[in-house]
Amino acid sequence: MDQMSFGDAEYAGKRKQTRREAFLAEMDKLVPWSDLLGLIEPHYPEVGRGRHPYPIAMMLRIHLMQNWFGLSDPGTEEALVRTRLKRLWTRKRS
């Protein structure tokens, strides 16, 4: 759905996996996603009361990424806009 930018096109041509890619792939394997989502879900906002909340899995991934990379709130927002890898990783289904 997203249009590929010039930066995305350049990134798509890479052959070697970066350390960041390797780290996020490892975290996908190690983090117990379903257990964490189960703990958070009872406290997460429900659909129907005001604005629709972001998907719970996406918010968990963003929060963890923010902590792992030591990003501030504005830094996280900028990382999601500028870095295709981080944007795609947060959209994964857990």
MIZAVO-918680 format. One record per atom (N, C-alpha, C): y, x, z; atom name; residue number from 1. Coordinates in steps of 0.2 Angstrom, whole numbers. Layout:
<vexbas>
[vexba [Y,X,Z],'CA',NUM]
...
</vexbas>
This chain:
<vexbas>
[vexba [-6,4,0],'N',1]
[vexba [0,0,0],'CA',1]
[vexba [6,4,0],'C',1]
[vexba [6,10,4],'N',2]
[vexba [12,14,4],'CA',2]
[vexba [12,18,-3],'C',2]
[vexba [18,19,-5],'N',3]
[vexba [19,24,-11],'CA',3]
[vexba [19,31,-9],'C',3]
[vexba [15,35,-13],'N',4]
[vexba [15,42,-11],'CA',4]
[vexba [21,46,-12],'C',4]
[vexba [24,50,-8],'N',5]
[vexba [30,53,-9],'CA',5]
[vexba [28,60,-12],'C',5]
[vexba [33,64,-13],'N',6]
[vexba [31,71,-16],'CA',6]
[vexba [28,75,-11],'C',6]
[vexba [30,75,-4],'N',7]
[vexba [26,78,1],'CA',7]
[vexba [19,76,2],'C',7]
[vexba [18,69,1],'N',8]
[vexba [11,67,2],'CA',8]
[vexba [7,70,-4],'C',8]
[vexba [10,70,-10],'N',9]
[vexba [6,72,-16],'CA',9]
[vexba [4,80,-15],'C',9]
[vexba [9,84,-12],'N',10]
[vexba [8,91,-11],'CA',10]
[vexba [2,91,-6],'C',10]
[vexba [3,87,-1],'N',11]
[vexba [-2,88,5],'CA',11]
[vexba [-9,86,2],'C',11]
[vexba [-10,81,-2],'N',12]
[vexba [-16,78,-5],'CA',12]
[vexba [-20,84,-9],'C',12]
[vexba [-16,89,-12],'N',13]
[vexba [-19,94,-16],'CA',13]
[vexba [-22,100,-11],'C',13]
[vexba [-21,100,-5],'N',14]
[vexba [-23,105,0],'CA',14]
[vexba [-31,105,0],'C',14]
[vexba [-34,111,0],'N',15]
[vexba [-41,111,1],'CA',15]
[vexba [-43,113,8],'C',15]
[vexba [-40,117,11],'N',16]
[vexba [-42,120,18],'CA',16]
[vexba [-39,115,23],'C',16]
[vexba [-44,113,28],'N',17]
[vexba [-42,109,33],'CA',17]
[vexba [-37,113,38],'C',17]
[vexba [-32,110,40],'N',18]
[vexba [-27,113,45],'CA',18]
[vexba [-30,112,52],'C',18]
[vexba [-27,116,56],'N',19]
[vexba [-29,116,63],'CA',19]
[vexba [-27,109,66],'C',19]
[vexba [-22,106,64],'N',20]
[vexba [-20,99,66],'CA',20]
[vexba [-25,94,64],'C',20]
[vexba [-27,94,58],'N',21]
[vexba [-33,90,55],'CA',21]
[vexba [-39,91,59],'C',21]
[vexba [-41,97,60],'N',22]
[vexba [-47,98,64],'CA',22]
[vexba [-47,96,71],'C',22]
[vexba [-41,96,74],'N',23]
[vexba [-40,94,81],'CA',23]
[vexba [-41,86,81],'C',23]
[vexba [-37,83,77],'N',24]
[vexba [-37,76,77],'CA',24]
[vexba [-44,73,75],'C',24]
[vexba [-48,77,71],'N',25]
[vexba [-55,75,69],'CA',25]
[vexba [-59,75,75],'C',25]
[vexba [-58,81,79],'N',26]
[vexba [-62,82,85],'CA',26]
[vexba [-61,77,90],'C',26]
[vexba [-54,75,91],'N',27]
[vexba [-52,70,96],'CA',27]
[vexba [-55,63,94],'C',27]
[vexba [-56,62,87],'N',28]
[vexba [-59,55,85],'CA',28]
[vexba [-66,55,88],'C',28]
[vexba [-70,61,88],'N',29]
[vexba [-77,61,90],'CA',29]
[vexba [-77,61,98],'C',29]
[vexba [-73,64,102],'N',30]
[vexba [-73,65,109],'CA',30]
[vexba [-70,59,113],'C',30]
[vexba [-65,56,110],'N',31]
[vexba [-62,50,114],'CA',31]
[vexba [-66,44,114],'C',31]
[vexba [-68,41,120],'N',32]
[vexba [-71,35,120],'CA',32]
[vexba [-67,29,119],'C',32]
[vexba [-66,28,112],'N',33]
[vexba [-61,23,110],'CA',33]
[vexba [-62,16,113],'C',33]
[vexba [-68,14,112],'N',34]
[vexba [-70,7,114],'CA',34]
[vexba [-69,6,122],'C',34]
[vexba [-71,11,126],'N',35]
[vexba [-70,10,133],'CA',35]
[vexba [-62,10,135],'C',35]
[vexba [-58,14,132],'N',36]
[vexba [-51,14,133],'CA',36]
[vexba [-48,8,131],'C',36]
[vexba [-50,5,125],'N',37]
[vexba [-47,-1,122],'CA',37]
[vexba [-49,-7,127],'C',37]
[vexba [-55,-7,130],'N',38]
[vexba [-57,-12,134],'CA',38]
[vexba [-53,-12,141],'C',38]
[vexba [-51,-6,143],'N',39]
[vexba [-47,-6,149],'CA',39]
[vexba [-40,-8,148],'C',39]
[vexba [-37,-7,142],'N',40]
[vexba [-31,-9,141],'CA',40]
[vexba [-30,-16,139],'C',40]
[vexba [-35,-18,135],'N',41]
[vexba [-34,-25,132],'CA',41]
[vexba [-32,-31,137],'C',41]
[vexba [-35,-31,143],'N',42]
[vexba [-33,-37,147],'CA',42]
[vexba [-25,-36,149],'C',42]
[vexba [-22,-31,149],'N',43]
[vexba [-15,-30,150],'CA',43]
[vexba [-10,-30,144],'C',43]
[vexba [-13,-30,138],'N',44]
[vexba [-9,-29,132],'CA',44]
[vexba [-6,-36,131],'C',44]
[vexba [0,-37,128],'N',45]
[vexba [3,-43,126],'CA',45]
[vexba [-1,-47,121],'C',45]
[vexba [-1,-54,122],'N',46]
[vexba [-5,-58,117],'CA',46]
[vexba [-1,-60,112],'C',46]
[vexba [-4,-62,106],'N',47]
[vexba [0,-64,100],'CA',47]
[vexba [2,-72,102],'C',47]
[vexba [8,-73,100],'N',48]
[vexba [10,-80,101],'CA',48]
[vexba [16,-81,106],'C',48]
[vexba [17,-75,110],'N',49]
[vexba [23,-75,114],'CA',49]
[vexba [28,-71,111],'C',49]
[vexba [33,-73,107],'N',50]
[vexba [38,-69,104],'CA',50]
[vexba [35,-65,98],'C',50]
[vexba [38,-59,98],'N',51]
[vexba [36,-55,92],'CA',51]
[vexba [28,-53,93],'C',51]
[vexba [25,-52,87],'N',52]
[vexba [18,-50,87],'CA',52]
[vexba [18,-42,89],'C',52]
[vexba [14,-41,94],'N',53]
[vexba [13,-34,96],'CA',53]
[vexba [9,-30,91],'C',53]
[vexba [11,-23,91],'N',54]
[vexba [7,-19,86],'CA',54]
[vexba [0,-19,88],'C',54]
[vexba [-5,-17,84],'N',55]
[vexba [-12,-17,86],'CA',55]
[vexba [-13,-12,91],'C',55]
[vexba [-17,-14,96],'N',56]
[vexba [-19,-10,102],'CA',56]
[vexba [-21,-3,100],'C',56]
[vexba [-26,-3,96],'N',57]
[vexba [-29,4,94],'CA',57]
[vexba [-23,9,91],'C',57]
[vexba [-19,6,87],'N',58]
[vexba [-13,10,84],'CA',58]
[vexba [-9,13,90],'C',58]
[vexba [-7,8,95],'N',59]
[vexba [-3,10,100],'CA',59]
[vexba [-6,16,105],'C',59]
[vexba [-13,15,106],'N',60]
[vexba [-16,20,110],'CA',60]
[vexba [-16,27,106],'C',60]
[vexba [-17,26,100],'N',61]
[vexba [-18,33,96],'CA',61]
[vexba [-11,36,96],'C',61]
[vexba [-5,32,95],'N',62]
[vexba [1,35,95],'CA',62]
[vexba [3,38,102],'C',62]
[vexba [1,34,107],'N',63]
[vexba [2,37,114],'CA',63]
[vexba [-2,43,115],'C',63]
[vexba [-8,44,113],'N',64]
[vexba [-12,50,114],'CA',64]
[vexba [-9,56,110],'C',64]
[vexba [-7,54,104],'N',65]
[vexba [-4,59,100],'CA',65]
[vexba [2,62,103],'C',65]
[vexba [6,58,105],'N',66]
[vexba [12,60,109],'CA',66]
[vexba [11,64,114],'C',66]
[vexba [6,63,118],'N',67]
[vexba [4,67,124],'CA',67]
[vexba [1,74,122],'C',67]
[vexba [-3,74,117],'N',68]
[vexba [-7,80,115],'CA',68]
[vexba [-2,85,111],'C',68]
[vexba [3,82,108],'N',69]
[vexba [8,87,104],'CA',69]
[vexba [14,88,108],'C',69]
[vexba [15,85,114],'N',70]
[vexba [21,86,118],'CA',70]
[vexba [27,83,114],'C',70]
[vexba [27,77,112],'N',71]
[vexba [32,74,108],'CA',71]
[vexba [36,69,112],'C',71]
[vexba [43,69,111],'N',72]
[vexba [47,64,115],'CA',72]
[vexba [46,57,111],'C',72]
[vexba [49,52,113],'N',73]
[vexba [49,46,109],'CA',73]
[vexba [52,46,102],'C',73]
[vexba [58,49,102],'N',74]
[vexba [61,50,95],'CA',74]
[vexba [57,55,91],'C',74]
[vexba [54,60,94],'N',75]
[vexba [50,65,91],'CA',75]
[vexba [44,62,88],'C',75]
[vexba [41,58,92],'N',76]
[vexba [35,54,89],'CA',76]
[vexba [37,50,83],'C',76]
[vexba [42,46,84],'N',77]
[vexba [44,42,78],'CA',77]
[vexba [45,46,72],'C',77]
[vexba [49,52,73],'N',78]
[vexba [50,56,67],'CA',78]
[vexba [44,59,64],'C',78]
[vexba [39,61,69],'N',79]
[vexba [33,64,66],'CA',79]
[vexba [29,59,62],'C',79]
[vexba [29,52,64],'N',80]
[vexba [25,47,61],'CA',80]
[vexba [29,46,54],'C',80]
[vexba [35,47,53],'N',81]
[vexba [38,46,47],'CA',81]
[vexba [37,51,42],'C',81]
[vexba [38,57,45],'N',82]
[vexba [37,63,41],'CA',82]
[vexba [30,66,39],'C',82]
[vexba [26,65,44],'N',83]
[vexba [19,68,43],'CA',83]
[vexba [14,63,41],'C',83]
[vexba [12,64,35],'N',84]
[vexba [7,59,32],'CA',84]
[vexba [0,59,37],'C',84]
[vexba [-2,65,39],'N',85]
[vexba [-8,65,43],'CA',85]
[vexba [-8,61,49],'C',85]
[vexba [-2,62,53],'N',86]
[vexba [-2,58,59],'CA',86]
[vexba [-1,51,58],'C',86]
[vexba [3,49,52],'N',87]
[vexba [3,42,51],'CA',87]
[vexba [-3,39,49],'C',87]
[vexba [-7,42,45],'N',88]
[vexba [-14,39,43],'CA',88]
[vexba [-19,39,49],'C',88]
[vexba [-18,44,53],'N',89]
[vexba [-23,45,59],'CA',89]
[vexba [-22,39,64],'C',89]
[vexba [-15,37,65],'N',90]
[vexba [-14,31,69],'CA',90]
[vexba [-16,25,67],'C',90]
[vexba [-17,24,60],'N',91]
[vexba [-19,18,57],'CA',91]
[vexba [-27,17,57],'C',91]
[vexba [-30,22,59],'N',92]
[vexba [-38,21,59],'CA',92]
[vexba [-40,16,64],'C',92]
[vexba [-45,13,62],'N',93]
[vexba [-49,8,66],'CA',93]
[vexba [-53,12,71],'C',93]
[vexba [-53,10,78],'N',94]
[vexba [-57,14,82],'CA',94]
[vexba [-63,10,84],'C',94]
</vexbas>
